[in-house]
């Protein structure tokens, strides 16, 4: 039985090597929504990112960045969602139900992000660190 010859039209040809992404224009003028967190979390952020930048040869940076990102996710979810519920005075049961739901979501998101962060090399972790630093405002 004869098989049809595959066409190599542009739509089925092998993809070319990816070109580097063009640098985005400054996003300083874009709308932004950031959150406040504790001074202790800011200190941890600075310590983890500074260690990553100062000691590139250490092996535990992926774990440290992963733990930091998990803490930032927790603080952000609390700030954006749970703080608003508490301020709206939705009641103890509704607030606790929301807190339980958020806890599950935070665990899931943290688990997924950890799988990626702990496998990154130093160069990739530095990109993540730069992004985190760009979000931090005094």
SULBEL-V956496 format. One record per backbone hydrogen bond with DSSP energy under -1.0 kcal/mol. NH is the residue of the N-H (numbers start at 1). CO is the residue of the C=O. Records with the same first field share a line. If there is no record, write none. Layout:
BEGIN
NH: CO / CO
END
This chain:
BEGIN
12: 9
13: 9
30: 27
42: 38
43: 39
44: 40
45: 41
46: 42
47: 43
48: 44
49: 45
50: 46
51: 47
52: 48
53: 49
54: 50
55: 51
58: 55
64: 60
65: 61
66: 62
67: 63
68: 64
69: 65
70: 66
71: 67
72: 68
73: 69
74: 70
75: 71
76: 72
77: 73
78: 74
79: 75
80: 76
81: 77
82: 77
83: 78
85: 81
86: 82
87: 83
88: 84
89: 86
90: 85
95: 91
96: 92
97: 93
98: 94
99: 95
100: 96
101: 97
102: 98
103: 99
104: 100
105: 101
106: 102
107: 103
108: 104
109: 105
110: 106
111: 107
112: 108
113: 109
114: 110
115: 111
116: 112
117: 113
118: 114
120: 117
125: 121
126: 122
127: 123
128: 124
129: 125
130: 126
131: 127
132: 128
133: 129
134: 130
135: 131
136: 132
END
